[in-house]
């Protein structure tokens, strides 16, 4: 089976945002950059906004000539990381020979204990992305952005980050031998600060929240001081975002090449959710999975829930909020992909819901107690929202459901800091029995 999307323009040049010419590149099946609003196409290059309407650009592909079964065999014979899906990603032909953090192929945990607690009978799975090199899903998107940065000749890797991305960029740049300089809100969790700084790159705190950090980076990228800088989530964003598709690919392959019925995905910028949907749609078009309905649910913390608020109000526009939540990795008050998340939730029959910080902590403990998975606060959001969706009758417990855990709880220890010893005893059996532990 062959699928044609757009005519290939691979190999042409584009102007970067600071005016320098991008080199000709071959990024596999990536054919062009296409505006998600007006459909205008431009050649591949380090640009992220449409010159016609200022809408966001994303990768358009030429998958023509792919035979379904041959593609399936090629994927299954590939490495146990995201590069098994290289035929579906914008990567150079020699990607496997260059040093990269090689994330992906993380566990899809059949969560039977959690399912019993929540009353799920149709099969509940946790896609546990805490097993990536820097213990979050951000390694996927950064690995993809790194290859684009190399292709376009950038010498510094940078980003604006709520924490996990900073560590992923620092690690990837260190492995690749590039300079890194990343920008974070000044009040991030200390664990994430240490993890971002340990790789030896430059780590800069900005007074303000993530939206302030992101605005600063957008200014820097247009300044001569930003010459030669690849901002993974700004001028490299179209390539970076494609890394999230690999979550959809892995989930379906790990389910035996079938679509889940329902997915619960955390929302920060919203890009992860939109690219998971894009990945599922590509697998359907390529014939790698059977076409059937699926629902995508978005999850936010109540203290930063602009998309959930818009969804419940029936709005198409997402009104920015000032974040105030312990789920700092999701604390983006003005999510760039918010409107697209609304479209997907409504198109698939899903929803967008939020939970309180107290419910986040309860869900972290629930997942740890039932499945031995220690999630960071974002994972507490998805599990907590899953529980709430079931209680409200929005998520069908009789259907196969996949919940995403995008990071490791060791990064957000403050959220469960009151967890500790069951008892302190003297080193003898009498004290043991007195504590009621026998």
N, C-alpha and C positions, 0 to 999 in steps of 0.2 A: 504493500500500500504506500503510495506516495502522496505527500501533502504539500501544496504550494501556498505560500503566504504572500510574499512580496518578491519582486524582481531584485536580484542581488546587486548591490553597489559596493560590495566589500572591496577594500583596497583604495578607495578614494580618500582625499584629505579633507580636513575640516579646520576651521579657525577655533582656537581655544578662547576662553572667556577673557584672557588678558591680551589677546591679539596675536599670540605666536602661532605659527602654523604647526598643526599636528602631523606627524609622519604618516605615510601610508602604512596601513596595518591589515593583517588578515586575521579576523577574529571568528574563524570557523563559520557556523551557520548564521551568525549575526549579519544582517543585510543592511540595515539603516537605523537611524533614530527616528521614531515616529511620535508626533504629539498626541497625547491622550485626549486632548480636547478637540482639536480641529483636524487631526490626521495628517498635517503637513510633515513631510519627510526631509531629513537632511543626512548627509554622509556621516559615517561613524567618526566620532571625535570626542574630546573632553568637554562637552557642552551638556547642559541639563534643562534649558528653558527654550521654548519655541520662539523663533524670531518673528513669527506672524502674530501669535496671540498670547505669548508668555506662559502658555500651559506647560506642564511637565513632559519631558521626553522619556520614552522607554525604547527598549530594543525591539525591532521587528526582525523576523527570521525568514530564511529561505530553507525549509526542510524538504524541498523537492528532491526526489531520488531516493528517499529513505524507504526501505522495505521493512514492514513492521516486525516480522520474525527475525530478520537479520539484525535489526536495531536492538531487539530484545536480547538476542544472544550476545551482542557486543557489550551491552550494558552489564549483563550478568557475569561476563568474563572480565569486567574491569576491576580496578582497585577498590578496596574497601574504604572509599572516601568519595567526596563529591565529584571527583574527576571521572568516575564511572559514567557520569552523565555528560561528559564533555561534548558529545554530538548535539546536545540540546542547549549548550551554554556559549556565551561569547568569550572564548579562550583561544589563545594562539595554538597552533598545531603542536608545538614543543612544550606544552605546559607541564607534562610529566617529568621533564628533565631539569626543571628549575626548582630551586629551594622554595618551598611554600609550607605553611603549617598543615596543609592537607586534612581539613576537618571533614566531618560527616560520617555517615553510616553508623549513627548512634542507635541505641537500643529503642525498640518499640516494645514497651513492657506491657504484657497482658495483666491488667490490674484487677484481678478477680476479687481480692480482699476489699479494695476500694469500691468495686462494683456492688458488693453485698451491702456495704455501709450506705451507699447512695440509692440502692434499689434498682440498679441497672441490670437488665437481664439479656440484652442483645449483644453484649461484649464491649468491654471498656478497656482502652489502651492509653498509656501515657507515652508520648514521644519525648524521651528524656535527653535533651540536648545539653545537659550539664556535662556529658562525657566528651565534649569537644576540647581541643588543646588548651584554651584559656577558660574553659568551663562555661561557655554560653554559646548560643546560636550565632552570635556576631562573628565568630570565626568563619562561618560560611560566606557571609557577605564580604568580609574583608579579604578572604582568599581570592574571591572573584575580582574585587577592586584592585588588588595587588597586580594581577595579571594585566589588567587594563592600564594601570600606572606604568608598568614596564613597557607595554606596547606604545604608549604615548610619550615615553622618554622622561617621565617625572623622576626627580631625585629625592624628594621629600614626601613622605606619606603623612597625612594629617586628617583630622576630623573634629567635629563637635560631638560631645558624648555625654550621656547620662551615667557613664561608668563602664559597662561591659565593652562597649566599642573601643574605648580608650585602651584597655588592656589588649584587645584583639589586634588593634593597629600597632601597638608597641611590639608585640610578639612577632607579627608578620614582617614588620620592617626589620627587626633584628635578624630574623631568619634569612631575609633577602639581602641583607647588607645595605639597607637604605637608612637614611635619617628619618626619624619620626618626631613630630611636634604636634601634640594633641591638646585640645582645650575642653575644660570641664567646668561645671558650676563649682564654686568654691566650697560648698558645704556637702559634698558627696560622702557616702559611707567610707570610713577609713580603710576598710578592707579593699574596696575598689580603687582607692587612691594608691595604696601600696602595690596592688597588682598591676596597675598601669605604669607606675614609676620604676618597678624593678627591672624592666627590660632595657633601661639605660637611655631611653629617649627623653625628649623634653616634655614636661607635663605642666600646663599652665592653667591655674585657676582663674575663672572670671567671676567678678562680683555680680551675682544675679542668678536667674534660673536658666534652664536649658535653652529657652527661646532667646534669651539675651546672648548666650554663647553662640547660637546658630547665626544670629544676625551679625555678630562680629566676624565670624568666619566668612560670611557672604561678602562683607566689606573687604576683608583681607585678600580674598581671591581675585578681586578686581584691582588690587594695588600692586605696584612693582615689587613690593616686598613679598608677594605671593608667587612670584615667577618661579616656575619649576616645581610647584607644590601640587600634589594630587590629593585633594580633599575627597575622601572616599564617599562621603554622603552629601557632597555638593557637586563639584564638576565631574566626578566619577560616579555620581548617583545612579544613572541608568544601568551601569554595569554592576555596581555594588548590589543593587536591589535584586538582580537576577539570582544571587546566591540563595535567596529565600525559597526559590522554586524547588531547590533540591530537597527541602522538607517534604513537599508534596510528592516528589518522585519516590523518595525513600519510603514514606508511609504506604504508598500504593504497592511498591515492590515487596515490602515486608509483609503486607497483607495478602500476598500471592497474586499480585497484579490485579487488584480490585480497589475500587473507590470505597472509602468509608462512607457511612450514611450521614454522619454529623462530625464536625470538627469545632473545637473551642480554642480560639487563638487570642493571645493577649494583644492589646493595642497600645502602642506608643505613638510613632508617626503614622501607623496604619499600613506601612509598606509591606511588612511581613504577611499580613492577611491578604492583601491584594495580590501578592506574588504567589502565594499558595494557591489561590484561585486560578491564577494564570497557568501555573504548573499543571493543575488538574485538567484544565481545558486543553492544554497541549497534549497530555497523555490520551485524552479522548480523541482528539483530532488525528493523532498518529496511530490510533487503533491499539495502543498498548493496554488500555483498560476498556471494559464495557461501559458504554454511555448509560448513565442512570442518574436520577436526581440525587443531590447531596445538599446539605445545609451547612452554612458557615456561621458561627456565632462569635461575636467579638466580646472581649472581656476587658474591663477597666476598673481602676480603683475609684471609689466615690469621690475622693479628694482631687482627682484629675480625670474627669469623665466627660469631656466635651462631645465626644462622638455618641456616647450612651445618652446624654442629655438631648442631643439633636434627634437621635433615633426615636426616643420615647415621645418627643414633641411632634414627630412627623415632619421635621424640617429636612431640607436638602443642604442647607448651609450649616457648617459647624462653627459655633461661636467660641472664640478662645476663652480659656479659663486660666487663673493663676493656680499652679499646682500646690497642693498641700496634702501629701500622703507619704506613708512609709515605703510605698512601691516606687522608689525614685527612678528605677530603670524605665518605668512607664510614664514618668512625669513630664510629658510634653503637652503643654497647654494649648498649642496651636498646631495640631497634627496635619502635616502636608497632605496625607492621603485620606484624611477623614471623610470627605465627600464620596470617595471611591469605596470606602468601607461600607458606608450607608447603602450605596447602590448594590454591592455584593450581598449584604445581609438581606436586603429586600428581594433581590432577584432569586436567591436560593431558598428563601423561606426561613432564614435564620433570624437572628436578633442581635442587639448589642445591649449588654447588661453591666452593672457595676456592683461592687461590694465595699463594705466599710473596711477600715484598717483592722478592726477587731476580727472581722470575718476572714481577712487575709491571713492573720496569724493562726486562727483556728484551722484554716485549710492547710497551711504549711504543716502543722502538727498532725492533721488527719492523714495527709499523704505520707508523711514520715512513718507514722504508726502503722499504717495498713500495708504500705508497699516498700518501705525501706528506702524511699527517695527523699532526700533533703533538698527541697526546692528553695530558691530565693523568693523574694516577695512577689515577683511577676508570676511565678508558678503558683503561689498562694492565691493570686487573683484568678487565674484560670480555673483552678480546682474549686475555689469558692463560688465563682460564677456558674460553674457546671452544677454544683449543688443547688444554687438558687434557681437556675433555669428548670431543673427537674421539679423542684418544689412548686414552681409557678406554672407548670404544665407546658412550658415552651420547648423543652428538649425531651424527645421520646425515649424513655429508658429501654424500650424493646429493640432499639436499633443500634448498630455498631457505631461507637463513638470514640473519637481520638481527642485527647486533651494534651496540649503542649506545655511542657516544662522547659523554659528557655535558659535557665541558669542555675548555678549551684548555691545552696543555702549558706555555704561558708562565706559567701560574699556579703550577706546581709544578716550577720549574727545578731545585730542589735534588735532585730524584730522579735527574736525569741530569747532575749538575754536573760529572762527570768526563769528559763529552763535550767535545771541543775541536778544536784545530788538527790537521790531518794532518801538517803539517810547517811549519817556518819556514825560508825560504830567502833568499839574497841576490837582489837584483833583476837577475839575469842568467841566461842559458840554461844555463850550466855548472852553476850551483847547482841549477837545476831538474832537470837530468839526474842530478846526484849524489843527489838525494832520491828517485830512482826513479819520478818522476812522468811521464816522457816515454812 
